[in-house]
Amino acid sequence: MNDDFSPRLTAMRDALVAEVDRTGAAGTTPVRRRRPTRATVLAVLAAFVVGGGLTGGLTAAALPGADPDAAVESQLATSARYQVEESNHATVLGTPTFLVTHGDRTITLDDRPRGADAITVSWTCLDRADLRVAVDGTRVDVGDPCLPSTEDVDRTSWSMTPVDGSGNSTVTLSGSGPARYAVWVSWVQRATIAEPSPQQDAETADGVVTLQEYTTAFNRLQACMAQAGHPMGDVPLTYWSDGLWSSTPGGDGPWYQYTVPGGGGDVFDTDCSPREFDDVDTIWQGEHPMPYEPPVDPALRD
């Protein structure tokens, strides 16, 4: 992480990470995963990705300090860094730019750090506004209209947009009239995502995945995670029948439902899953859709 990430922001981010990790800690009910978290990373590697704010608990009013702009800056920095660094395993580079403004503005990012290949923008509207954001001409979906946060809902949003070349880039903002908005902008180096292995390519070449191919790919995923020092443990195939989950064959499925070991999210999202399992799992789940909104704590019966 960068030195300009203050201890207060570090503590706030760590609290968020702890809340996310809590659901997968020892002694808790495993999270039933429909899709691996790499979906977020893949979205980032497309044209751009926009994520909603961290809902609840991070509104400007809840942050310490008497300066409201400083509170908003902390809010935007925490949201963007958490999404970029924790969710997408990328790295924030350089010195971020923050401003509270209205109307039309252009932010030029110069002094491009070595390795920077994307720009992250985090924003929130302080008044109801028709806000438009673009990075080097690539439009970012802001939502219409852009609404301010409340005590109950934090409407901080963010984007990460790949940029070409090695020179400067610009972020252009267009707001309606005197409506105020705040924006936080920084360079980013995206994570490197592994290419599918020859085995996974062979399993998906015909566009169909058999149960044997599904289980073989998952076994390779487990082996990859174990080799990286993050074993996933015993993960049985599970079936859905008569409103209950079961490890006994029958009903809909089967699927592997699992948690990523604590500390293993980076290697899972950027290496093991894209290399050995992700494409197979995408086809399999398309062929075998999971029940819509299965129970949070499904009962397994033998």
N, C-alpha and C positions, 0 to 999 in steps of 0.2 A: 504494500500500500504506500501511498505517497506521503511525504512529510507534511504537506499542507492539509492533511486530514486531521483535524484537531482532536484532542483527547475526548472532548464532549461528543463530537460526531462519532468517534470510534465507539464510545460507550453506547450511544443510541443504536448504532448499527449492530453491535454485539448483542444488544437486547433483542433486536428483531431476529437475528440469526438464532439466538437461543430459543425463541418462541417457535421458529420453523423447525429446528432440530428436535424440539421437545417431543413431537409426535412420533419420532423414530427412535427415541431413547429406550434403553433397556427397561423392561418391565411395563412398557406401554403397548397398546394394541397396534399392530402393524397397519400402516396406511395402505389401503387397497388401491393400487395404481392402475388407472386405465391406460395411460400413456407415459413413457419416460419423460423426464423433465427436459431432455434434449430438444423437445419441440420448441422451447423458448429460444435456444441457441440457434436452431435452424432458421427461425423467423428473423433473427438479427442478421443472419447472413444473406437474407433476401434484400429487397430494396431498402426497407427500413422497418422498424418495429416500434410500436407505441404501447406503453404500458400504463395502466391506471395507477393512481396514487396509492400509497399505503394507507388503506382506509382505517380511520380511527386511531387516536392516540398520538398523532403527529401534527395536529393543527397548530398554526402559529400561536394561538392563544395558550397552548399547553407548554410552549417552550419558555425557558428562563430568559431573563434579560429585558430591559426596559425599551430597547430599540426595536420597534416592530419590523423594520427592514432586516435587521440582523436575525430576527426570529424566522422570517420568511426565507432568508438565505440558508440558514441551517436546515430548514425543512426541505428546500429544494436539493441541497447538497446531499443530505442523508438519503432521500428517495432515489436520486440518480445514482449515487455511488453503490447503494445496496443493489439496485437492479443491474448495474453494469458489472460490478465486481463479484457479488455473491450469486446472482441468478444466471449471469452469462459468462462468468469467469474471464472477463476482459479486464483491462487495466486503464484507469484514468491517468492521463499524462498532462504535464504542463501546469500552468496556473489558470484556474477557471476564471471566467468572467461572469459577474453578477450585476444585474441592474433592475431597478423598478422604474417603469416608464409608461408612456401611453403613445398612441398614434403609430407612426411608421418609424422603424429603426433598423439599422444594419450593423451587425457585429462582424468585424473582420478578425479571423484567427490567424495570426502570423506566428513566426518562430516555431514552426511545426516540429515537434519532438521526433527523434528517431523512432521509427516503428509505428507512428500514428497512422491509422488507416480508416478512422471513423470519427464522427463528432456526436457527442451526446448533448441533448438539450432537455432541460427540465423546466417546466413553467407552471404557473398558477395565476389565475385571474383574481385580482383584488376587487374588481367590479365586474358586473355582467358585461361581456364584450363579444364582439365578432372578431376573433383573433385568427390570424393566418401565420403559419410558420413554415419556412423553407430552408433547406441546407443545400447550398450550391444549386439552387433552382429546383431541388427535389422537394415536393410538397409533403408536409407532415400532417397527418390527420389529427386535428386538434379537438374536433367536436363542435357542434353548433347548437346553441351558443356556448362559449366558454364561461362557466359559472364559478363564482368564488367558493372557497371552502366555508364550512360551518363548524360549529362545535362538535357536531356528530359525524361529519363526512369531510375527509381530506381529499380535495380534488386536484392534488398535485399530479401531474402527468409527465411523461418523459419519452424521448425517442433516442435511437442510436442509428445514425445514417452512415453507411460507407462512403468514403470520398476517394477520388482518384488522384493520381499524380503525387507530387512531393511539395507543392507550394502552398500558398495561403488558401483559406476557404472562408466563406461568408455565411452567416445566418441572417436571413431577412425576416422581419416581423412587421405585421400590419394589424393595427388595432383600431377599433371604432371610436372616433371622437376622443373625449377626455377619459374614457374608461381605462383604469390602470391595470397593469399586469407586471409580473415579476418573472425573470428568466435567468437561468444558470447554464453556462455553456462551457464545454471543455473538450480537448482532444482525447481520443481513446485508441488503444491498440486492442483489436479483437482477438479472441481466443482462436487457436488453430484447431480445427476439427479433423479428426482422423477420417480417411477414406474407407469405404467398406472393404472388408477382406475379400479375397477371391472366393472363399467358401460362401460368404453371404451373397456375393454377386451371383454365384451359381444357383443359390436357393431362390433367388428372386427373378432370375432371368426370364422365366415363363409367365411371370405375373401371378403365380399361384403358389401358396405355401401349404405344404402338408403338415400334419401333426408331427411327423418325424423331423422334418426340417425345422419346425418351430422349437421343438425340444432340443435338437442339436445346437441350434443357434443360441438358445438360452444357456446351455451347458458351457458353450465357449465364452459367453458373457461372464458367467460365474468364475470360470477359470482365469479370465483376464483380471477380474476384480481381486481374486485371491492372490494372483501374482503381484498385483500392485499393493498388496498389504491391506485390502479391505474386503475380507471374505463376506459373502452374503448369507452363508449358512444354508440350511436345508429349506428349499422352497418347493412345496408340492404343487402339482397342477390342481386347480380348483374348478368346480362345476356349479352351475346355478340351476336349482330345481325346486319347484313348489315354494318359491320365496325364500329359500335358504341356500347358503353356500355349503358345498360338500367336497371332500377329497375323494369320494367314491364316484367312479365314472357314471354318467347319466345326466340327462338334462342338457342345458346350454353350455357351450364352452368347448374345451377347457381354456383357462388362462393362467399364466403365472402372475401372481399378485405379491408384491414385494416392497421392501423399503431399501433405500440406499444407505449403507452403513455410514455412521457419522464420520465426517472428514473425507468421505469418498465421492462426494458430489462432483468435484472437478474432474477426476479421472473417469468417472461414469459418463458424464455429459460430453466430454471432449475426446475421449479415447475408446473406452470399452464398448459402450452402447452403439455409437456410430459405426465402429469397426465390425462388431460381431452380431448385433441384434436389432438395431433400430429399424432398418428397412424391412426385415422379416416380420417384426412385430406390427409395423404399420399395415402390411398386407393381411396378416393374420387377423388383426382386429377389425379390418374392413370386411373380411369374410365372416367373422364371428363377433358381431357387435355385442358389447357388454350390456347387461340390463341397465336401463336408464336409472341413474341415481340409486345404486344398490345401498343397503344399509351401511352406516358408518362403522358399525361394529357387528359384522355378519357372524352368525353362529355356524361354525363348522361341525358337521356331523359325519361320522364314519359310516 
